[in-house]
Amino acid sequence: MTCKLTSEIKEEMKKQKIFAVATASKSGIPNVVPVGFVLIHDDNTIWIIDNFFKKTLANMKENPVASLYVWNPECKDSYQIKGKISIENGTPDHIAAADMAHKIKETYPVKNLVKFTITDIFYVSSGPKAGERI
């Protein structure tokens, strides 16, 4: 099952500079990292650029699911987005992602492109919608 990003969520994501991306090993050991290169590819897919992943990449290979958090002080609502992971290297999409990253800073290594296919989105703002699935 896939979920779609709403226009409201996309607007909040555009305001976000750093995203908390959470993974877990096959045995369930959690890991969360700050990630700056999180890009909306389409309504169902987010691209995450791997510049410096170690434990995160190992977790994604062992257990190809992840979650990210959309929140910053300007957000009206905050969201938890869950999804399935695929990792690409040397593909046309990976090369396109590298081109985007290198326009910002040429020295970014862009080791991999992580394609995050959205499966669930939840409100995590305090209030009556907290924990509700979108």
C-alpha positions in Angstrom: 0.0 0.0 0.0 1.2 3.5 -0.7 0.2 6.9 0.6 0.5 10.2 -1.2 2.0 13.4 0.0 -0.6 16.1 0.3 0.1 19.6 -0.9 0.1 20.7 2.8 2.8 18.1 3.6 4.9 19.1 0.6 4.8 22.8 1.7 5.9 21.9 5.2 8.7 19.7 3.8 10.0 22.6 1.6 10.5 24.6 4.8 12.5 21.8 6.4 16.3 22.1 6.4 17.2 18.9 8.3 15.1 15.8 8.6 15.3 13.1 11.3 15.5 9.8 9.4 15.0 6.6 11.5 16.0 3.1 10.6 16.4 -0.2 12.5 18.7 -3.1 12.1 17.2 -6.5 11.3 17.4 -7.3 15.0 15.5 -4.1 15.9 18.3 -1.8 17.1 17.1 1.7 16.3 19.2 4.4 14.6 18.2 8.0 13.8 20.3 10.6 11.9 20.0 14.2 10.6 19.7 14.3 6.9 19.8 17.5 4.8 19.2 16.0 1.3 15.6 14.9 1.4 13.8 15.7 -1.9 10.2 15.2 -3.0 10.4 13.2 -6.2 6.7 12.7 -6.7 3.5 12.2 -4.6 4.6 8.7 -3.5 8.4 8.9 -3.5 11.0 10.8 -1.5 14.7 10.7 -2.6 17.3 10.7 0.2 20.9 11.3 -0.8 23.4 9.2 1.1 26.5 11.3 1.6 27.8 9.9 4.9 25.5 6.9 5.9 27.2 4.0 7.8 24.8 2.4 10.3 21.9 3.9 8.4 22.9 2.3 5.1 23.7 -1.0 6.9 20.2 -0.9 8.5 18.5 0.0 5.1 20.2 -3.0 3.5 19.2 -5.4 6.4 15.8 -4.0 7.0 14.5 -1.8 4.1 12.1 0.3 5.9 12.5 3.8 7.4 10.7 6.7 8.9 11.2 10.4 8.7 9.9 13.3 10.7 8.6 16.6 9.2 8.7 19.4 11.8 10.2 22.8 12.2 9.1 25.9 14.2 7.2 27.3 11.2 5.1 24.1 10.6 1.4 24.2 11.2 1.3 20.5 11.5 4.0 17.9 11.9 4.1 14.4 10.3 5.7 11.0 10.5 6.3 9.5 7.1 7.0 5.7 6.9 8.2 3.9 3.8 10.0 1.1 2.0 13.6 1.7 0.9 15.5 0.8 -2.3 19.1 1.8 -2.8 20.5 2.8 -6.2 24.0 3.5 -7.3 25.1 4.3 -10.9 21.5 4.5 -12.2 20.2 7.5 -14.2 18.3 8.6 -11.1 21.4 8.3 -8.9 23.3 10.4 -11.4 20.5 13.0 -11.5 20.5 13.2 -7.7 24.3 13.6 -7.7 23.9 16.5 -10.2 21.4 18.2 -7.9 23.6 17.8 -4.8 26.7 19.0 -6.7 25.0 22.2 -7.7 24.8 22.9 -4.0 28.3 21.7 -3.0 30.6 20.0 -5.5 32.4 17.9 -2.9 29.4 16.0 -1.6 30.2 12.3 -2.3 26.5 11.2 -3.1 27.4 7.6 -2.5 23.9 6.3 -3.0 20.4 7.4 -3.9 17.9 6.1 -1.4 14.4 5.9 -2.8 11.8 6.0 -0.1 8.4 4.8 -1.2 5.7 6.1 1.2 3.6 3.5 2.9 2.0 5.5 5.8 1.7 9.1 7.0 0.6 10.1 10.5 0.0 13.4 12.2 2.3 13.9 15.1 1.3 17.4 16.1 -0.2 17.7 19.6 -4.0 17.9 19.7 -7.0 15.9 18.5 -5.3 14.6 15.3 -2.2 13.3 17.0 -1.4 9.8 15.9 -4.1 9.7 13.2 -3.2 8.2 9.8 -3.6 10.6 6.9 
